[in-house]
């Protein structure tokens, strides 16, 4: 009878790799299970805090929505209605050189129990109408030669509008010029000229800035300001004789 050596059941190489892979996978899942278990325990332990936080967030969202709908929006409408009265006097004063100061006073202080611009700022300062009232108040004081109040109220005004924003800054510059503070005037003329650059206001205030720089003997800065008018706003009225201003600034530097 033939005999043979019995071979052991040696595992194949592929089978061994599968075992190792399964073992690694098992470890990963065990780790994930442990992590999940810890997370569940932490959530369970802090569930009251988490729930309270969620309620607080929801309450804040609902409160903001309610505030906007039932308080802010009605206040905006109310402020706009109140602004119509003093604005009518402000508009008349802007277009009427005769008795302009009287009209500006009516715009500022109101009459016949109606709010003026100052009342609107006090009562509706956070609204859009209140913000616009700050601009009109600043202009009113500027026209009435109360330059410090003009600077104060125009500085409180804020806007993204390219024209109104530049005009507010430029008028602050005018007010500083009137009280003989040319350095501050130059600063605000430059801000106005650079505010959302446009063909209407930018060349006007760059020219004012350039001339003020000349008065301050800042000739190099003046040349740069005049040159910008020539390069960027060649079609503006300020650009018509701008080469002469540039030459003056260059000559002064010699």
Secondary structure, 3 states (H helix, E strand, C coil): CCCCCCCCCCCCHHHHHHHHHHHHHHHHHHHHHHHHHHHHHHHHHCHHHHHHHHHHHHHHHHHHHHHHHHHHHHHHHHHHHHHHHHHHHHHHHHCCCCCHHHHHHHHHHCCCCCCCHHHHHHHHCCCHHHHHHHHHHHHHHHHCCCHHHHHHHHHHCCCCCHHHHHHHHHHHHHHHHHCCCHHHHHHHHHHHHHCCCCCCCHHHHHHHHHHHHHHCCCHHHHHHHHHHHHHHCCCCHHHCCHHHHHHHHHHHCC
